[in-house]
């Protein structure tokens, strides 16, 4: 097992970092605290949905035998499963987990931080991944981009 040269600049590391900052914000800067059974329940449901979306998406990478890691050369353009609805379902799943965590942490400051994650991931990873898909698959990728939203 080798350590990637771009480690720790990987989306799951950014997600865990965001989660840690969310917890700190809820603990040390709890703007507009909320603590209700329904927010805990909803947070759990959103987390479970995000994890399920991530697993479902990862299955398609395996089925198509293409790299799941950012900055790897894609071997296939995945347009089935969750990729029919959204070009970045794994990142969407990560965002859902962070939103769910924000609900569980019970502070608007924590919840708001979850909404920064898609901005960070788009700049650090998505734009490059889209360029790689365009380079590898040309007009097929362009057609996919035109018919399927990024988020």
C-alpha positions as CSV (number, residue, x, y, z in Angstrom):
1,X,0.0,0.0,0.0
2,X,1.5,3.3,-1.0
3,X,0.7,6.8,0.2
4,X,-0.6,9.0,-2.5
5,X,1.5,12.1,-3.3
6,X,-1.6,14.3,-3.0
7,X,-2.5,13.0,0.5
8,X,-4.1,14.6,2.5
9,X,-5.7,16.7,-0.3
10,X,-8.6,14.2,-0.8
11,X,-12.4,14.9,-0.5
12,X,-12.9,12.6,2.5
13,X,-10.2,14.4,4.4
14,X,-11.9,17.7,3.6
15,X,-15.2,16.3,4.7
16,X,-13.7,15.1,8.0
17,X,-12.0,18.4,8.5
18,X,-15.3,20.2,7.9
19,X,-17.0,17.9,10.3
20,X,-14.4,18.8,13.0
21,X,-14.8,22.5,12.4
22,X,-18.6,22.1,12.6
23,X,-18.3,20.4,16.0
24,X,-16.0,23.2,17.2
25,X,-18.4,25.8,15.9
26,X,-21.3,24.1,17.7
27,X,-19.3,23.8,20.9
28,X,-17.5,27.1,21.0
29,X,-19.5,29.4,18.7
30,X,-23.1,28.1,19.0
31,X,-25.0,30.7,17.0
32,X,-28.8,30.1,17.2
33,X,-28.8,26.8,19.2
34,X,-31.6,24.3,18.5
35,X,-32.1,21.1,20.3
36,X,-35.2,19.2,19.4
37,X,-36.0,15.5,18.9
38,X,-37.1,16.1,15.3
39,X,-33.7,17.8,14.4
40,X,-31.9,14.8,15.8
41,X,-34.2,12.4,13.9
42,X,-33.9,14.4,10.7
43,X,-30.1,14.6,11.1
44,X,-29.9,10.9,11.4
45,X,-32.0,10.3,8.3
46,X,-30.0,12.8,6.3
47,X,-26.7,11.2,7.3
48,X,-28.1,7.7,6.4
49,X,-29.3,9.0,3.1
50,X,-25.9,10.6,2.4
51,X,-24.0,7.4,3.2
52,X,-26.4,5.3,1.1
53,X,-25.9,7.7,-1.9
54,X,-22.1,7.5,-1.5
55,X,-22.2,3.7,-1.4
56,X,-24.5,3.5,-4.4
57,X,-22.2,5.8,-6.3
58,X,-19.1,3.8,-5.4
59,X,-20.8,0.6,-6.7
60,X,-21.0,2.3,-10.1
61,X,-17.3,3.1,-10.1
62,X,-16.6,-0.6,-9.4
63,X,-19.1,-1.8,-12.1
64,X,-17.5,0.5,-14.7
65,X,-13.9,-0.4,-13.5
66,X,-12.8,3.2,-13.4
67,X,-10.9,5.1,-10.7
68,X,-12.8,6.6,-7.9
69,X,-10.0,8.8,-6.7
70,X,-9.8,12.4,-7.9
71,X,-7.0,13.3,-10.3
72,X,-6.9,9.8,-11.8
73,X,-7.5,9.2,-15.5
74,X,-11.1,8.1,-16.0
75,X,-11.6,4.8,-17.8
76,X,-15.4,5.2,-18.2
77,X,-18.0,8.0,-18.2
78,X,-20.6,6.9,-15.7
79,X,-24.1,8.2,-16.6
80,X,-26.2,5.5,-14.9
81,X,-27.5,5.1,-11.4
82,X,-27.2,8.2,-9.2
83,X,-25.1,9.8,-12.0
84,X,-28.3,10.3,-14.1
85,X,-29.5,12.9,-11.6
86,X,-26.3,14.5,-10.4
87,X,-22.7,14.5,-11.7
88,X,-21.2,14.4,-8.3
89,X,-23.3,12.1,-6.1
90,X,-20.5,11.1,-3.8
91,X,-19.7,14.7,-3.0
92,X,-23.5,15.3,-2.6
93,X,-23.6,12.4,-0.2
94,X,-20.7,13.9,1.8
95,X,-22.5,17.2,1.9
96,X,-25.7,15.4,3.1
97,X,-23.7,13.8,5.9
98,X,-22.3,17.2,6.9
99,X,-25.8,18.8,6.9
100,X,-27.1,15.9,9.0
101,X,-24.2,16.4,11.4
102,X,-25.0,20.1,11.6
103,X,-28.6,19.2,12.6
104,X,-27.3,16.7,15.2
105,X,-24.8,19.3,16.6
106,X,-27.7,21.6,17.1
107,X,-26.3,25.0,16.0
108,X,-26.9,27.2,13.0
109,X,-23.2,28.0,12.9
110,X,-22.4,24.2,12.5
111,X,-25.2,23.8,9.9
112,X,-24.0,26.8,7.8
113,X,-20.4,25.4,7.7
114,X,-21.8,22.3,5.9
115,X,-22.9,24.5,3.0
116,X,-19.3,25.6,2.4
117,X,-18.2,22.1,1.6
118,X,-19.7,22.0,-2.0
119,X,-17.8,25.3,-2.8
120,X,-14.5,23.9,-1.5
121,X,-15.0,20.5,-3.3
122,X,-16.0,22.2,-6.6
123,X,-12.9,24.4,-6.6
124,X,-10.4,21.7,-5.4
125,X,-11.8,18.7,-7.3
126,X,-14.9,18.9,-9.4
127,X,-13.6,21.4,-12.0
128,X,-10.5,19.3,-12.6
129,X,-12.5,16.1,-12.8
130,X,-14.8,17.7,-15.4
131,X,-11.8,18.8,-17.4
132,X,-10.5,15.2,-17.3
133,X,-13.8,13.8,-18.4
134,X,-13.9,16.3,-21.2
135,X,-10.4,15.4,-22.4
136,X,-11.1,11.7,-22.2
137,X,-14.7,11.5,-23.6
138,X,-15.1,14.7,-25.6
139,X,-18.6,15.3,-27.0
140,X,-20.1,12.4,-24.8
141,X,-18.9,14.3,-21.7
142,X,-20.2,17.6,-23.1
143,X,-23.6,16.0,-23.7
144,X,-23.7,14.6,-20.2
145,X,-22.7,17.9,-18.7
146,X,-25.5,19.6,-20.6
147,X,-28.2,17.2,-19.5
148,X,-27.1,16.5,-15.9
149,X,-26.6,19.1,-13.2
150,X,-23.4,19.3,-11.3
151,X,-25.0,19.3,-7.8
